[in-house]
């Protein structure tokens, strides 16, 4: 089939690579978000998908909005049979959805209808799910509600961060998306409506959502830190400044600390929660680089009775 691929971040690149390597389909163009400012100089930087497409010699379309007439005109000129999508980052209007004969097919990182929305991987980690996966579905105007072509499953490991899990799903999902394109082309694959039961929502997790409540149980704190790593980053307050929490681990045998209270040893740092303590392993103080929590604590010279929170 003749394809126009839509995607923006690094997590979408494995799927683009899988389609380029398939040998069955022609990726005629890529649609991605406009260049965005990055770094200290705020220089405009092309998206990872745009960079990969340019390396492959593929036309890159960067509409400010996918309803822009110039973009729609060019899309119609390319005349794709199908438009596979991975984390494009903009809502597609009906006028764009109607262009390809086989529609726009999204790779979503959950087992639909669970975790519809912008942050499915983060919410699956936060909820303590043991199994997640990826789904390909036909995009409709509703929120991730279209009929599903196929799924793959992935176990969530006890120490997985969202970044760890998303990396594995990006590669597993790339194979699923390529297989979905094959099945649509040869007619062997039909989309099946999602069940009405089991719908859960996964809205974007913002910085305030990532603020740790030390009165919560240790398992909740651990899940929040893992769910918010690498972004937006779980955080707390120490001496009036934000302290980013990169890696913690629950310690059920430490039940002697009040919520937020610190206990500093020679090579370890514990903090109390609403159940039992967690050990701080890696942190990042404001304006500093990530460091081992024990090194941070030595530098901070934490006194008796000090704690985190606020």
C-alpha positions as CSV (number, residue, x, y, z in Angstrom):
1,X,0.0,0.0,0.0
2,X,0.9,3.6,-0.4
3,X,1.3,5.1,3.1
4,X,1.7,8.5,4.8
5,X,3.1,7.9,8.3
6,X,2.2,10.4,11.1
7,X,4.3,10.6,14.2
8,X,6.5,12.9,16.2
9,X,8.6,11.7,19.1
10,X,11.4,9.1,19.4
11,X,8.9,6.4,20.4
12,X,7.4,6.6,16.9
13,X,10.6,5.9,15.1
14,X,10.7,2.1,15.5
15,X,7.3,1.9,13.8
16,X,8.5,4.1,10.9
17,X,11.6,1.9,10.5
18,X,9.4,-1.3,10.5
19,X,7.3,0.1,7.7
20,X,10.3,1.2,5.7
21,X,11.8,-2.3,6.1
22,X,8.7,-4.2,5.3
23,X,9.2,-4.4,1.6
24,X,5.4,-4.5,1.0
25,X,4.5,-0.9,1.5
26,X,5.7,2.5,0.1
27,X,6.0,5.3,2.7
28,X,5.4,8.2,0.4
29,X,5.5,10.9,3.1
30,X,5.7,11.6,6.8
31,X,3.4,14.0,8.8
32,X,4.9,15.4,12.0
33,X,4.6,18.3,14.3
34,X,6.4,21.6,13.4
35,X,9.9,22.1,14.6
36,X,10.0,23.1,18.3
37,X,12.5,25.2,20.3
38,X,14.8,23.1,22.5
39,X,18.0,23.6,24.5
40,X,19.4,26.7,26.2
41,X,19.5,28.6,22.9
42,X,15.8,27.6,22.2
43,X,16.9,26.7,18.7
44,X,14.2,25.2,16.5
45,X,14.7,21.4,16.3
46,X,13.0,18.9,13.9
47,X,11.1,16.0,15.6
48,X,12.8,12.6,15.7
49,X,10.4,11.3,13.1
50,X,11.2,14.2,10.8
51,X,14.9,13.5,11.2
52,X,14.5,9.8,10.4
53,X,12.3,10.6,7.4
54,X,14.9,13.1,6.0
55,X,17.6,10.4,6.4
56,X,15.5,8.1,4.4
57,X,14.8,10.7,1.7
58,X,11.1,10.9,2.4
59,X,8.9,14.0,2.0
60,X,8.1,15.6,5.4
61,X,4.9,17.5,6.0
62,X,4.8,19.8,9.1
63,X,1.3,21.5,9.2
64,X,0.6,23.8,12.1
65,X,-2.8,22.2,12.1
66,X,-3.9,19.1,10.2
67,X,-6.9,21.0,9.0
68,X,-4.7,23.5,7.1
69,X,-5.8,23.6,3.5
70,X,-2.3,23.5,2.1
71,X,-1.7,20.3,4.0
72,X,-5.0,18.7,3.0
73,X,-4.3,19.6,-0.7
74,X,-0.9,17.9,-0.5
75,X,-2.3,14.9,1.3
76,X,-4.9,14.4,-1.5
77,X,-2.2,14.8,-4.1
78,X,-0.1,12.0,-2.5
79,X,-3.3,9.9,-2.4
80,X,-2.3,7.4,0.4
81,X,-4.2,4.1,0.7
82,X,-3.7,4.3,4.5
83,X,-2.1,6.6,7.1
84,X,-0.5,4.7,10.1
85,X,-0.1,6.9,13.2
86,X,2.1,6.7,16.3
87,X,2.1,9.6,18.8
88,X,1.5,12.3,16.2
89,X,0.3,14.8,18.8
90,X,-2.6,16.6,17.1
91,X,-6.3,15.8,16.6
92,X,-7.2,14.8,13.1
93,X,-10.3,16.4,11.7
94,X,-12.9,14.4,9.7
95,X,-11.8,16.1,6.4
96,X,-8.3,14.6,6.9
97,X,-9.6,11.2,8.1
98,X,-11.6,10.8,4.9
99,X,-8.7,11.2,2.5
100,X,-7.1,7.6,2.6
101,X,-9.3,4.8,1.5
102,X,-8.4,2.7,4.5
103,X,-8.4,5.5,7.0
104,X,-5.9,6.4,9.6
105,X,-4.7,3.5,11.8
106,X,-3.3,4.4,15.2
107,X,-0.8,2.4,17.3
108,X,-1.9,3.0,20.9
109,X,0.2,1.8,23.9
110,X,-2.5,0.0,25.9
111,X,-4.9,-2.9,25.5
112,X,-8.0,-1.0,24.4
113,X,-10.5,-0.1,25.8
114,X,-8.2,0.3,28.8
115,X,-6.3,3.5,29.2
116,X,-7.7,5.7,26.4
117,X,-5.9,9.0,26.2
118,X,-2.6,10.7,26.2
119,X,-0.7,8.8,28.9
120,X,-1.6,5.1,28.8
121,X,1.8,3.8,29.8
122,X,2.1,6.1,32.8
123,X,-1.4,5.3,34.0
124,X,-0.8,1.5,33.7
125,X,2.3,1.8,35.9
126,X,0.5,4.1,38.3
127,X,-2.4,1.7,38.6
128,X,-0.2,-1.3,39.4
129,X,-1.2,-3.2,36.3
130,X,0.7,-6.5,35.7
131,X,-0.1,-6.7,32.0
132,X,-0.4,-4.0,29.3
133,X,0.3,-4.0,25.6
134,X,-0.4,-2.1,22.4
135,X,-3.3,-2.0,20.0
136,X,-3.9,-0.9,16.4
137,X,-7.2,0.7,15.7
138,X,-9.1,2.7,13.1
139,X,-9.2,6.3,14.2
140,X,-12.6,7.9,14.6
141,X,-13.5,11.3,16.0
142,X,-14.0,9.9,19.5
143,X,-11.1,9.5,22.0
144,X,-9.3,6.2,21.0
145,X,-12.7,4.6,20.6
146,X,-12.4,3.1,17.1
147,X,-12.5,-0.6,16.2
148,X,-9.4,-2.6,16.9
149,X,-7.3,-4.5,14.3
150,X,-4.9,-6.3,16.6
151,X,-3.0,-6.3,19.9
152,X,0.2,-7.4,21.5
153,X,0.7,-7.9,25.3
154,X,3.6,-6.9,27.5
155,X,4.3,-7.8,31.1
156,X,5.0,-4.9,33.4
157,X,8.0,-5.7,35.6
158,X,8.0,-4.6,39.3
159,X,10.8,-2.1,38.7
160,X,9.6,-0.7,35.3
161,X,9.5,3.0,34.8
162,X,7.3,4.4,32.1
163,X,10.3,5.0,30.0
164,X,11.4,1.3,30.3
165,X,8.0,0.0,29.4
166,X,7.4,2.5,26.6
167,X,10.7,1.5,24.9
168,X,9.7,-2.2,24.9
169,X,6.2,-1.3,23.6
170,X,7.6,0.9,20.9
171,X,9.4,-2.1,19.3
172,X,6.7,-4.7,19.9
173,X,4.1,-2.2,18.6
174,X,6.2,-1.5,15.5
175,X,5.9,-5.1,14.4
176,X,2.1,-5.0,15.2
177,X,1.6,-1.9,13.1
178,X,3.5,-3.4,10.1
179,X,1.5,-6.6,10.4
180,X,-1.7,-4.6,10.6
181,X,-0.8,-2.8,7.3
182,X,-0.2,-6.2,5.7
183,X,-3.5,-7.5,6.9
184,X,-5.4,-4.5,5.6
185,X,-3.7,-4.8,2.3
186,X,-4.5,-8.4,1.7
187,X,-8.0,-8.2,3.3
188,X,-7.2,-10.8,5.9
189,X,-7.7,-8.4,8.8
190,X,-10.9,-6.7,9.9
191,X,-11.4,-4.2,12.7
192,X,-13.5,-5.3,15.6
193,X,-15.5,-2.8,17.7
194,X,-14.2,-2.2,21.2
195,X,-16.3,-3.6,24.1
196,X,-18.4,-1.2,26.0
197,X,-17.1,-2.6,29.3
198,X,-13.6,-2.0,30.7
199,X,-13.1,1.6,29.5
200,X,-10.6,3.6,31.5
201,X,-9.1,7.0,30.8
202,X,-5.5,8.1,30.8
203,X,-5.3,11.9,30.7
204,X,-1.9,13.6,30.5
205,X,0.0,13.6,33.9
206,X,1.2,17.1,34.6
207,X,3.8,18.4,37.0
208,X,1.4,18.9,39.9
209,X,0.1,15.3,39.5
210,X,3.7,14.2,40.0
211,X,4.0,15.8,43.5
212,X,4.6,13.0,46.1
213,X,2.2,12.7,49.0
214,X,4.2,11.1,51.8
215,X,1.1,10.1,53.7
216,X,0.3,7.7,50.8
217,X,1.4,4.1,51.1
218,X,4.9,3.1,50.0
219,X,3.6,1.1,47.0
220,X,1.7,4.2,45.8
221,X,4.8,6.4,46.2
222,X,6.9,3.8,44.3
223,X,4.4,3.6,41.5
224,X,4.1,7.4,41.2
225,X,7.9,7.7,40.9
226,X,8.2,5.0,38.3
227,X,5.1,6.3,36.3
228,X,6.6,9.8,36.2
229,X,10.1,8.7,35.1
230,X,11.4,10.1,32.8
231,X,8.6,12.7,32.5
232,X,7.3,14.8,34.1
233,X,9.4,13.6,37.0
234,X,8.1,12.9,40.5
235,X,9.1,15.5,43.0
236,X,9.0,16.6,46.6
237,X,10.2,19.6,48.6
238,X,13.3,19.8,50.8
239,X,14.2,23.0,52.6
240,X,11.8,25.0,50.4
241,X,13.2,23.7,47.0
242,X,12.0,21.0,44.7
243,X,13.8,17.7,44.9
244,X,13.2,15.3,41.9
245,X,12.9,11.6,42.8
246,X,14.4,9.4,40.1
247,X,14.5,6.0,41.8
248,X,13.1,4.7,45.1
249,X,12.4,1.2,46.4
250,X,9.9,0.1,49.1
251,X,11.5,-1.2,52.3
252,X,8.7,-3.1,54.2
253,X,10.9,-3.8,57.3
254,X,11.3,-0.1,58.1
255,X,8.1,0.9,59.8
256,X,9.7,3.4,62.3
257,X,9.5,6.6,60.2
258,X,6.6,9.1,60.2
259,X,5.4,10.2,56.7
260,X,8.1,12.4,55.1
261,X,10.7,11.9,57.9
262,X,14.2,11.2,56.7
263,X,16.7,8.7,58.1
264,X,20.2,9.0,56.8
265,X,22.9,6.3,57.2
266,X,26.4,6.1,55.8
267,X,25.3,4.7,52.5
268,X,21.5,4.9,52.5
269,X,18.6,7.3,52.8
270,X,15.1,6.3,53.9
271,X,11.9,8.3,54.1
272,X,8.7,7.4,55.8
273,X,5.3,7.0,54.1
274,X,1.8,6.2,55.1
275,X,2.7,2.5,55.5
276,X,6.4,1.7,55.6
277,X,9.6,3.5,54.4
278,X,11.0,3.8,50.9
279,X,14.7,4.0,50.2
280,X,15.8,6.9,48.1
281,X,18.3,5.7,45.5
282,X,18.6,8.5,42.9
283,X,17.5,12.1,43.3
284,X,18.1,15.4,41.5
285,X,18.3,18.6,43.5
286,X,17.2,21.9,41.9
287,X,19.9,23.1,39.5
288,X,22.0,20.0,40.0
289,X,22.6,16.8,38.0
290,X,21.1,13.5,39.1
291,X,23.0,11.8,41.9
292,X,22.9,9.0,44.3
293,X,20.7,9.8,47.2
294,X,23.5,9.0,49.7
295,X,25.8,11.5,48.0
296,X,23.0,14.1,48.0
297,X,22.3,13.6,51.7
298,X,26.0,13.9,52.6
299,X,26.2,17.2,50.7
300,X,23.0,18.5,52.3
301,X,24.1,17.6,55.8
302,X,20.7,16.6,56.9
303,X,19.9,17.1,60.5
304,X,17.9,15.0,62.9
305,X,14.2,15.4,62.5
306,X,14.4,16.9,58.9
307,X,12.0,15.6,56.3
308,X,10.5,15.9,52.9
309,X,7.2,17.4,51.8
310,X,5.3,20.6,51.6
